[in-house]
């Protein structure tokens, strides 16, 4: 089997987790504010190395099997049968690669902007990167929980130390929301451990014969953590505050990767462990997702702060993801996973663009801009591309996932498909209306007139993101091919009742 072949090879997953964590600790240890240049280069070297060690996961991956690959399994806390058990399939592979890729972008994005506590800032992102890779590759429930909770700490510090005026309030709100949701999940994990005769093995949990009541309770307990993290309506209110106050790098990682931790939880836990409950509660999940897609899209339209607008658009786009999961068809689920990866590029790029403007004007209010294209034509070229991708323009990555989910929704129920499709309208309205007011028309004021165009570093960062958005939009096949067999296996598993 492929998993056996992969398990006997080099421990690439351990390297993918611990190279960025060790690099982050080295940056904290060796980096000093009186040597910011050295600190930045050390952080960049660590992030690039962290990305390079994930590439063999892609080159050595066998997309023809749904088995876990690159498996590592070592006893950790033997008293409770907790193992250091890692492995990836076609669903988790892309998120490991995305996490490592975005970390390099974030280090580059903070290069000149962060001037105080540079080592702590860069170190926090590197450590966070390793912890998030750990979430995506854990095959042991307790190991997953440790990584899942540990990601809160660096992000809490990133928002609380380098954020805006209300950073402490936003950091506390972020921390409390996500921590409280996760406590119920711990209860569910302990219950599953008992039910599996003292095993934390996630693949064993997938096979557990649970009754309907047990499944519903487990599903709701898991939902408490994953819905907050996605975030789904109505537990989404922490996200706009966190985004507005977070530094640019914090917003990029939050939108591009951290929201995916919750969505990934549905795929790895909720659906396979509680298939009957997933089917019986699908109507509720679809309803909550549609509210996020439509209502939050309307909320985004009336925002006067660019970051808040993109934050609400993230909630709307993640509504597509949860919707796709609970349609129980190939188009819905593959579309949702593609949408997760695409959202990582598009929302990350949108926050980078807003960061470029904020670095020059120190305001995020749409009304403070106007006519930016007259002084920053290169910047606006990228801004237009990412805004169109955010609204689902064909040939951009934003279109592929959303269109496929809509196809899955129509297959499930025509009226749900029709409601889902309205999201493309709201997406175009809020993205393009913000673009029009910020970028086009006469120059708004003297502050805008004095803004310089993109530096070489900014052009390079936005250029890489643009290449990814266009490549994924024009040629999505490499992305879908890797996940197809794993998605089919998951759908097959969820279609079989445990009752």
N, C-alpha and C positions, 0 to 999 in steps of 0.2 A: 504494500500500500504506500501511497505517496507520503502519508504522515510518518510512516516508519522510516522511509528513506530520509525525509527531512529531519527527523528527530536525531538521526545518527550523525548529522553534519554539524557544522560550526554553530555556536550559540548566537545567531544573529539577533534574535529578539532581546536577549539580555544586553547585548551591546547597544541596540536601539534605545533601550530604556536608560542604561547607566552611563553611556558616553556623554549625553547632555547633562545628566545629573552631576557626574564627576567634573565635567567642564565648568558647570555652574559653581561648584564648590571651590574649584581652583580660581575662578574669577573673583569670588568673595574673599579668598585667602590672599591672592597676589595683587588684585586690582586696588589702586588707590586714586583718590580724586586729584592728587597732584601729578598723576601719570594717566590721564584719561585716554590718551592715544593707545598706550600699551593695553589698557583694560579693554578697549573696544576691539582691538585686533585679536586679543585672546578670546573674547566672547564670540567674535565672528569665526575664528578657527574652530572653536568648540561646536558652534551651530552647523557649520559646513561639514565637519567630521560626523556629527550626529545625523545629518541628512545622508551622507555617503554610506554609512553602515546600514541604512534602511534599503538601499538600492538592490542588494542581493536578494532581499525578500521578494522583489518584483521579478528580477531576472531568473530566480530559481523557483518561482511559483508555478505549480501545475494546475491550470484552470479546468482540467478535465475531471477533477475529483472534488467532492464536497467535504472530504476528510480534512481535519485540522492538519496544518503543515508547520514545519519548523518547531515541532513540539519539544518542550523542555519540561521535565517533571522531576523535582527533587523534594524530599520531605523538608518541611520548614518548622511547624509547631506540631510535633508528632503526637502530643497528648490529645489534641483535638482534631487530628488528621488533616491539618492545614498544610497544603503543599505549595511550593513555588512552581506553579504549573502554567506554562505559557504555550500559546499556539495561535495561528491565524487561519482564517479561511478567506474566500473571495469577498466576503462582506467587510471584514475588518482590515484587510490589506491596505485599501485606499486611505483609510483614516490614519494609519501609522505613517504612510508616506506624506499625507497632507500635513500632519502635525509637524514633522521634521522640516518640511519645505517652508511652512509659514513661520517657523522659528527663525530661519535664516533671514526672511523678509523683515521680521520684527526687529532683529538686531540691527540690520541696515537702516531701518526707518528711524530708530532712536539715535543714530550715529552722532548727529550734530545737535539734536533737539534736547537730549538729556545731558545736563551739565553738572548736576548735583547728584551725589551718591550713584555715580555711573556703575560701579562694580556691583552694588546691591541690585540695581535695576536689571542689568544684563544677567546677573546670576539668577535672579528670581525667574526670568523667562526661560533660561536653560533648564533649571530644575523642574519648572512647570511642564516643559516639553517632555522630559523623560517620564514624569508621572502620568501624563495623558497617554503616552504610548503604552504605559503599563495597563491603563484601563482598557484600551482596545485589544490588548493581547493576553489578558488574564483568562485562564480556564479554571481557576479556583475561586469560589464565591468570596471567601474572606480576603484573598489577595486583591480581587476586584474592588472590594469595599474599602480596603486600606488605600489603594491608589485613588479611587473615586473621591474619598474624603480629603486625602492629602492635597489634591489639586486646589482645594479651597484656600489653603494657606498662602501660597505665592500670589494668587490672584487678589486675595484680601489685602495683602501688603502693597501690591502694584497699584490698586485703586486708592488705598488709604494713604499712601506716602506720596505718590507722584500725580495724584488726581487733581480735580478742580476744587473750587471753594467749598462745596458740600461733600467732599470726598469721604469723610469719616462716616457721615450718615449713609451714603451710598454703599460703602464697604460693609457696614454693619448689616444693612438691609439684605445685601447679597449673601452674606455669610449666614444670617439667621434663617432666611427662607430656605436655602439649600440644605443647611444642617438639619433643620426640623423635618424636612421632607425625607431625608435619608435615614432618620432614626426608625421610621416604620419599616423601611427596607431591611434594616438590620434584624428586626423582629421576624420578618419573612424569611431571611436567610437562616436564622437559628431554627425556625420551624422546619425548613427544607432539610437542614442538616440532620435533625431528629428523624424526619420521614425517610431519609436516605441511609439510615443506620450509621450515622456519624460520618458522613462524607460531605465535603464541601465541593466536590467535583461538579462543575456546571453541566457537563455532558451527561453525568448520572442523573442530575436533577431533571434534565430534559425528558428522561424516560420514566420518571416517577408516576405511578398510577394514583392520581389525586381525585377525590370526589368533587362534585360541582361546587359545594359550599367552600371547601378548602381552596379550590382554584380561584373562586371569586375573591376570597379574602386575600390570598397571595397576590392576585392581580392588582387589587386596590392598594395594598401595602407598597408594591413596586411602583405603582402609578404615582404615589405621593412624592417619591424622589425624582422619577424620570420626567413627570409633567412639569415640575418646578424648573428642572434643568433645561428643558427644551427651549423656552418655556411655553406651555400651553395656556390658553385663556381658561380660567380667570386668574391663574397664579403667575402672570407674566409681569406684574407691576414693578418687580425689582429691576427688570432689565433696562428700561429707559434711563432710570437713575444711575445705574452702574455704568452704562455706556457714556452718558453725558459727562460724568465726573472722571471716568478712567482716562489715562493718557492714551495717545493714539495707538501705541503698541498693545495696550490692554484691551482696547475696543476691538482691534483686529483679531487677537487670539480668542477673546470672548465670543465674537460672532463666528469666526472661521472654524473653531474647534470645540470650545467648551460647551456650546449649545448641542453639539453632536453627541456628547457623552450621554445625555438623556435619551436621545433618539436611538442611539446604539443599544442602550439598555432594553428598549422594547424588543429589539431583534434578538438579543442574546438571552433575555430572561422572560419577559412577559408573554410573548407569543409561544415559544416552544415549551415553557413550563406549564402554562395554563391555557391550552388551546381552546378548550370548551368555553372557559370564561371569556377569552378573547373574542370568540364568535358571538356569545350572548351579549357582551358589552360593546360590540362593534358599532351599534347605532349611536350610543353615547359618545364614543371616541370620534366618530365621523361628524356628529353634531358640534362637538367642541372644536374640532379642526376647521369646520366651515365657518364658525363664528370668528376664529382667529383669522382665517383667510379673508373674509368679507368685512367684518366689523373693524378689526384692527387695521385693515387696509384703508378704511374710511378715516379712522383716527389719525393715520399717518398723513393724510392729505392736509389736515388743519394745523400741523406743527409749524412753528416759526423758527425752530432750532434744527439745523441740518443733521446733527448727530441723533437727536430724538426722532427725526423723521426716518432715518435709516434704521434706528433701533426698532421702531414699530414695524418697519417693512420686514425686518428679520423675523419678528413674531409671525407675520403674515406668511412669509416664505416657509417657515418651519411648520406652519399649519398644513401646507402641501405634503410635507414629509409624513406627519402622523396620519393624515388622511390616506396617503398611499399604502401605509402599512396595513390598515384595517379594511382594505378592499378585497384582500385575499386573492389577488390575481397577479400574474407576472408583470404586466405593464405597471400596475400601481406600485408594487414593491420595488422593482428595478428603477422606475422613475423617481421614487422617493429617495433611494440611495444615491442616484445620480444628482438629484437636487441637493442632497446634503453636501456632496463634494463640490458641486458648482457654487453653492451658497458660500462655501469656504473661500473660493476665489473672488466672487463678485462682491460679497459684503465686506470682505477684507480690503479689496481694492477701493470700495466706496469710502470706508473709514480712512484709508491712506490719503485719498483725495481731500477729504475734509480736514485731515491733519495738515496737509500742505497749505491749505488756505488759512487754517488757524495759526500756523507758525508765522505767517506774514502779518496777519491782522489781529490776532488774539481775540477773535469773536467768531461764534458759530451761528449768529442770527442771520437768517436769509436776507432780511431787510437791509443789513449793513453792506451788502455786496451789490452787484449789478455791473454788467459790461466787462466782466473779467476777461472775456475773449480778446478784447482790444489790447490788453497788456500781457496776457499769458496764453497765447494761441496753442502752444504745445501742450500745456496742462489741460486746456479745455478739450482738446482732441481726445485725450484719455478719459476725461470726465464724461464726455458725451457717450463714448463706447461703454463705460461701466454703468451709466444711467440707463442706457438702452438694454444692456444685459440684465439689469435689475428689474426691468419691466418685461423681460421675456422675449427680446427680439430674436427671430430666427437667425441661425448661424452664430449665435452666442450660446455659452453653456447654460445661461438662464432659461433658454427656450426648451432645451432637450428634456430636462427633468420635469418641468411644469407640463409640457405637452404630453409626455408619456403618462404622468399621473392623471391628467384630464382624460386621456384615452382609457385608462383603467377605471376611472370614475364612471364614464359613459357605459363601459362594459358592465359595471356593477348596477348602475341605475341612471337612466338618462337625465333625470332632474337633478340628481347630485352632481353629475358631470356638467350640467348647464350652470349650476351655482358656482362650481369650482372654476369654470372658465371665466366668470366675471372678474376673478382676481387679476387676470391679465389686464383688464380695463383699469382697475384701481391702481395696479402697479405702474402702468403707463402714466396715469394722472399724477400720482405723487412724485414719481421720478422725474418726469419731464417738466412738471410745473416748477419744481425746485431748480432744475437745470436752467430753465428759461429765466427765472428771476435772478439767479446767481451769475450766469455766464453771459447772457445776451443783452442787447439793448445798448443804451448809452452808458458811459462810465459813471458809476453811482456816486463817487465822491473822490476827494484827493487821496485818501488812503488807498483806494483801489488803484488809482493812477500810478502810485509809487510801488506797486507790487512787482517784484522781478519774476520772470518765468522759471521753469523747472531747472534745478541744478542737474549736473550729470548724474549724481547719485539718485536723486528723485526720479529722473527720467528712466534710469536703469530699473529701479524697483517697479514703477508703474508699467514699464515695458514688459517685464517678465510676467506680471499679472495679466496684461493684455494678451500676451501670447497664449497663456493657459486658458483664458476665457474663450478665445477664438478657436484654439485647437480643439478644446472639448466640445465647442458648439458645432464645428464643421466635421469632426471625426470622432464621435463618441464611442465607436466600436471597441477600441482597446479598454475603455472603462467598463462597458457592459459585458464584454466577453469574460473578464476575470470574475465578475460576480454572478454570472448567469447560473452556473451549476449549483452554487451555494444557495442562491435564492430559490431555485427549483426544489432543492432538498428541504429548505425551511418551509416552503408552502406545502410540500407533501406531508411533512411532519405535523403541521398545524391542521391539516385537513382530516387527520385521524383522531377520533374521539378517545379520550382516556377513561370515559365513564363505562 
